[in-house]
């Protein structure tokens, strides 16, 4: 069996595990998973949950026909989300937090940064973030569509190094195991191409929104960004025993580059800089030698018209490009707080969205 080291994982849990009967919440399959999460946290690892199941959890409480209307599904999600969160919380002796997102939140740079900051802060405080799509308000245009792909997007937002997709299947087989008894589980996939997609069948679960294809799509999104992706059968408690001893009892889709290299490439080449800032010698040394975040006190000049979430060029006092990063502030805000201590930001602006101007995770050194 393959083994993969990780520090921060996004674990996506499908509706078939949350609500095996498709109506209400169940703890049938969640206890082994919760024990695994708790033990990983005790080892100093960080976990973010992406949990399906709100519509299924609230299904019995909303009157509906054989095919529920959109408004009925949204009402099911609204009442079911609280039930699903309560169901998770009862398995843990540490706090959980709810984060509801839409595709619009993830595609907007400013809201993307806000989600990123929220997850970072929750993890720093030992709280388990539980993410779901905001099905009670999302329209077709704003939906991610399935929580496999949502899991991949959350893995990118949170800079995870592992995406684990827990479903009711063992992993990816060389042919459909439902109709081929001799089908063989693929323990690892080095690269996702058309031949891998050809192995994906549909889903037979009535409450699930994605089958194997969406899991492969999620794996492709994650692996190209340096995130290993593992598909495991969450209905089999032995899977989590194997994971705890370093064995991956499923299919591992191997990342195409290290997370740092993938993120560096994305920051350097995938984002166009909307402005620039100059930093003093102390800030330059902290960035280049210590890998530190950039504070407002180290900024000497601000150029350009940019928004929170935009990429900025970072220059030294001679105007030489030394780094690039994603700003936590708008250009007008940054112009007001440059050269000031972080503790004075709230006094100057009346609010303080972040103690740092550019977080170390969002900076790539170019010098």
N, C-alpha and C positions, 0 to 999 in steps of 0.2 A: 504494500500500500504506500502511496505517496504521502509525504509529510511536508507541511509548509509552516514556517514561522510567521508570526504576526504580532503586532502590538495593538492595532485598532481595527476592529471588525464591524461591518454592518451585517446583521443577521436578519434576513427576510423570512417571515413566517407566513405561509399561505392560508387562505380561508379554510382549506380542507383540514388543517390542524387546529385552527381556532374553533371552528364549528363543523365537526364531522358529519352531523345530521343536517346541516344547512339551516338550522333554526336555533338561535340562542348560542351562548358561549359554553365551552366545555374545557375542563382541565385534563382530559384524557391523555393528550399527547404533550402537554406543556410542562409538566413537572420535571421530566428528565432534561428538557431544554433549559428550564430555569436553573436547575442545579448546575448545568454546564456553564451557564452565564455567570452564576455566582462564584464558581470555582475559578473561572478565568479572571474575574475581577480581583479575587484574592491573590492571584499571581501577578497583579499589577497591570493587567491588560484592560483595554477600554472596549466597551461594546455599545453599539447603537442598534436598536430594534426597528425594523420596518414591518409593521403588522397589518395584515389584511383582516377582514372579518366584521367590520362595523355593520354592513348591510345585512349579513346573515345573522348577526347577533340581535338586531332589532326587528327581524322579519315578522315574528309572531305578534308584535305589538301594534302593527299598522295594518289596517284592513286593506286587502288588495285582491286583484283577480289572479288568474293563472299567470299572466305576464304583467307584473307590476308597472305602473306608469312611472315616468321620471320623478315626479313630485313624491310619489309613494316611496321610491327607492331612496330619495334624498332624506325623507322623514325617517326611514329605517336606519339610515346611516347616522342621523342626528341622535336618535335615542340609543342606537347600538354602540356608538363610539364610547359613551360613558360606561356601558356594561363591559365592553372589551378592555378598557383601561383598568377598571376595577378587577377584572379577571386576572390581568397580568400582575397588578400590584399585590394581590394576595399571596403570590409565590415568592415575594422578595421582602427582605427585612431592611432594605434601603429604598429611598424615594425614587419614583418614576416621574417623568415629565412627558406631557403630550405636545407634539408638534404636528399641526395639520397644514399641508401645503397643496398648491396646485401647480400645474405646468407653468402658469404665468409667473408664479413666485420664483421658480427655478430658472426661467429665461430672462428675468429682469435682474440686471447686475446689482442694483442696490438691495433688492430684497434677497438675492442670492447671498450677498455679504452678510445681511442681517441673520439669515438662517445659519450661516457658517459660524458667526459670532455666538449665537445662542447655543449651538451644539458644543462649541469649544468651552463656553462658560459652564454648561451643565456637566460636562465631563470633568472639568477642573474641580468641580464641587462634589464629585462622587455620585452624581445623579444619572440614572439610566434614561436616555432620551428614547421615546417611542414615537415613531413617525408613521403617519398614514396620509393618504390622499384625502383632501377635504371634500368627501363625496356628498356632504349635505348642501353644498353651494356650487360645486363645479358644473360647468356646462361642457358640452362635447368639445368645444374649442379649447377649453382650459384643462382638460383631463390629460394626465400622463397616459392613462388607459389601462395599465396593469401594474401591480406592485413589484413584479420582477424588474421591470425597467425603472420604476421608482427607486428600488433598492440600489441599482447601479448609479443613478443620479445622486442619491444620498451619499453613496460611497465616494463619489467625486467631490461633493460639497464638503464632506468631513475629512478629506484626505486620508481615507482608510487604506490599509494595505491588504485587506481581505474582504470579499463579499461572499457570504454564505447563504445560499438559497435553500431553505428547508421546505420540502414539499412532500407529496405522498408517493413519489417515485424514487427509485434507488439512484438514479443518475441517467446518463446518456448511454444507450445500448447501440450495438452495431446494426441492429434491426429492431422492429417493433416487437417487444417481448409479449405483448398481448396476443399476438397471432403467431409468434415464432418461439416455441419453447426452448430452442437452442440459441436464442439471442444471448450475446455476451456483453457484460457491462464494460464500458471503456473507462479505465482508471484515470487516464489523463488525456488531455487534448492540447497539443503543442500550438496549434494555430487554427483559428476558425475561418473556414472557407465554405464554398457552396456544397462541398461533399458533407460537411458537418450539418449544415442546415437541412440537407436531404434526409438526414436521419431523424428529424423531428416530426412526430405525429401530432395529432390534435389532442384536446383534453376531453375526457369523458366525465369530468366532474361538473355538475350542473351549476355549482356556485362559484367556480373558479373563472377568472377572466383571462388566464393565460395558460398555455400548454408548454411543451418543451421548446417550441420556437421562441417564445418570449424569454425563456430562460437563457437560450443561446444568444438572443439579442442583447440581453443584459450583460452576459459574459463578454460579449464583443466590446460593448461600451466600456466595461471596466478594465479588461486586459490590455487594451491599447493605451490606457492611462496608467499602466503599471500596477494594477490591482488583481491579484490572484482571485479566481472565482471558483467556488466549490458548490456543487449540487449534491444534497444528501437527502435521505428519506427520514423526515422528522417523525414518522409514525413508528420508527424502530428505535427504541431506547438504547439499544446496544451501539448505535451510531455515535452517540455522545460519549459513551465510555471509551470507544476507539479514539475519538478526537482528543480526549483528555490525555491519552498516552501517546499522542503524536501520530496516530494513523487516521487517514482520511477515507472513510468507508463510503465513497461516492465517486463522482467524476470531478477532477480538478482541471480547470481551464487555466493554463499557465500564462502569466502576465508576459507582455511583449518587451517590457523594459522595467527597470527599477522605478518605484514610485517617484523618487527624487528626480531621476533623469526625465521621466515622462512629464512631470510637473514643470521642470525647468524648460523643457522644449515648448510646452504649451504657453508658459509665461513669456518666453523669449520670442516665439514665432507666431503663436496663435492669437495674441492680443496686440492690437495697435495702440501705442501710447497716445494719450490725449493731452498730455502736458508734461512738465518736468519740474523737478525741485533740485536745489543745491543744498549740500550738507557740509557742516564744518568738519574739521579734522577728527574730532572726537567721535562724531557719528560715523564717519568713514571707517575709522578703525574698528568700531563696534560691529559694523555691518560686515566688513571684509575678514576680520580675524576671529570674531566671536559668534557670528551668525545671529546677531541680536535683531530685535524689532527696532523700527525707527521711531523715535520720540519727537515731539514737536520742538523741543528745546534745541535739537541738533539741526534744524532746518533754517537756512539763511535766506533763501529766495524761492519764490513760487511763480511759475509761468504757465500760461494756458488756461483754457476754460474747460473744466472737467467735473464729473460727478463722482459721488461715492461709488466705488466698484470699478472705476476706470483704471487702466494701467498708466503708470507714470515712469518716465526716465529719471534716474537718480544720478546726479552729477556731483563731482567734488568741487572745491572752491575754484579750481582752474577751468571748470566747464567740461571736464572729461567724464564720459559715461562710465559709471562703475557698477551700476545695478539697475534693476527694473522691478517694479512691484505694483500691487493693487492698493489703491487708496481707500482709507476708511472715512475720508472727508471730501466735501465739495471744495472746489478751488477757492471760493470766497471765504469759506470757513478756515481753510488752511492758511490763507493770507493773513487772517486775524490772529491765529495762534502760533505762527512760526516764531521760533526763538523763545517761546514761553514754556515754563514748566507744566507738566501734565496736570498737576493739581490746580492750575489756574484756568484750565479750559472751561470749566463750568462757570467760572466767574466772568470770563470773556464772552462766551457764546450763550450762556444761560442753560446749557445742557452739555453733556459729555457722552457721545455715543461710543467712544473707545479711548482707553488710556494711551494707545499707540496709534501712530498715523499709518504705518504699514506694518502688518504683523509678519514675524519672521517666516511663517509658513507661506506667505504670499510674496516673498522676495527672492529673486534669482540674481546671484552675483555674476557680473559680466567681466569685471576687471581681471 
